Amino acid sequence: MRIPIAWIASFALLTEAMTAEAGPVNLPPVNLGETNFEDGIAYPGWLFEQIIDLYDARQFDDSGGGKAPGHNKLSTASSVTHLAYLTQYKLFGGYFGAEVLLPVVAANLDLDSQPQARARQVGDMIISPFILQWNDQKVFGKPYFGRLDLPVIVPTGQYDSSRPLNIGNNVVSLNPYYAFTILPTDKLEVSARIHYLWNSRNEDPYQGLDASSIQPGQAFHVNLAVSYEVLKGLRLGINGYALQQLTDDKINGNNLADSKERVFGIGPGLVYSRDKWWIYLNSYFETGVENRPEGVRLVLRYSRAF
């Protein structure tokens, strides 16, 4: 089994939750399935990643999980540049590090209720000043790797309250997570990344809402993956994600009933590695959706350790 020698698989963007989609308030983009196999494994060093995320939704689902009326479509293509560094310095037994991510996004939104909207913009930057990576631990006698990360999504992306579709979200979001990988055998690995999402208020919401402020609710989301090394450097597996919004969205400080989002996604994936680089290809088919688009996603990720 090839063990990565630098920081592996960090927080990345899903660009599918933008103003004027399934409801008047929507969750900002979060990592749904963009990190997966061997996610918890990391060692000191530099990591460069380029992530391509293609998403296509041909229907939007309502609060009851049924198809919303009309012909509604959303397609996005994002390119996320990620740079991370894990130091040799230890804190609480884990290696300390930091990271930054910057997305560039193209999105097309076609709703029956309004004219078609397009956006080609730089998205919100993600910065984490605090990463702790624990290696060489054991759980039930098996190798175990864990990582705590405290990323912040800052409103640096392009945003215009007169536009129905924006790539920037005009909110500050806290999205801490804990990731782990356990190795039951030399060839089999099981990984997960568990997140919590909190969002600040948007004091300049889309003008069509006729509101002074909006605030997306809080949410829990998780990525899960299992892979098996079938050939040297080649792993095949199954990956998935789930998101459940926990609190209602707010408009002008008042809760918006039946506004909680939910989605599940699952599909096959693979990763090929040689020396200090990795190529991931992962697909997802969504189901169990509420208050958001329902679609399919293809993620291509290139990682290079230094």
Residue, then its C-alpha position, 0 to 999 in steps of 0.5 A: m500500500r502506498i502511503p502519501i507523504a504529504w498533506i492529503a485531501s483537504f476542504a474543497l468547494l461544491t458550487e451548487a447552492m447559490t442565490a435564487e435556487a430551490g428557495p429564498v435562502n440557501l446553504p453556501p457551497v460545502n464539501l460534498g464528496e470532493t474528498n474521499f479515499e485515504d482522506g485522513i492520511a497526512y504527513p508533513g510537507w507541502l500539498f498542491e491540488q487542482i480540483i475540477d467539479l462538474y455538476d448537473a441538476r435537471q430538477f429541484d426538490d421541495s420540502g417534502g422531497g418531491k419534484a418542484p413544479g416546472h422545468n428547473k435546471l442548474s449546471t456548474a463547473s468549478s476549478v479549485t486551487h488548493l495549497a496546504y502545508l503541514t509542519q514538523y511542529k507538534l501540538f497536542g501530539g498532532y502535526f500543525g498546519a494551515e491551508v488556503l483554497l480559491p475557486v473559480v466557477a461557471a454556473n447556469l441557472d434556468l428556472d421557470s419562475q425567472p429569466q435564465a441566469r449565468a455567472r462566471q466569477v471567482g468564488d469565496m476564499i477558504i482559509s484554515p489557520f489551524i490543522l492538527q494531524w495525528n499519525d501512527q495511532k491504533v484502533f482495535g490494533k489497526p493503523y488509524f490516522g486523524r485530522l482536525d481542521l478549522p476552515v473559515i469561508v470568507p466573503t471575498g468572492q464576487y457578489d452583487s445583490s441586484r443579480p439573482l445568481n452569485i458565486g460569492n455568498n456574502v456571508v462568513s461560514l465556519n465549517p470545522y471538520y474531523a477526518f479519519t482513515i482506518l486500515p483494516t488490512d494492507k489493501l483495504e481502507v475506510s475513511a470519513r470526514i465529518h463537518y459542521l456548518w455555521n453561517s453568519r447573516n447576509e445584510d445585503p441579500y438579493q433585492g428580489l427578496d425585499a428583505s433587509s437580511i437573510q441567514p442560512g441555517q446550520a448543517f451537518h454533512v459527512n463524506l464516506a469512502v471505502s477503497y481496495e487496492v486492486l493493483k499497485g497504485l490503483r484503488l477502486g471503491i465506493n464513495g458517498y456524502a450526506l447533508q442534513q440542515l439542522t436549523d431553519d433559514k432566517i429572513n429578517g431574523n424570523n425562521l423560514a418554515d420548511s426550509k431545511e435542506r437534505v441530500f444524499g449522494i453515492g457512486p463509484g470512484l478510483v484513485y491512481s498514485r505514483d511517487k508523490w502524485w495522485i489522480y482521483l476520479n469520483s462520481y455521485f448520484e443524488t437521492g433523498v433531496e429536500n429544498r435543493p437541486e437533485g443531480v449528478r456530479l463528477v469530480l476530478r482531482y490532481s494532488r502533488a506532494f512536495 
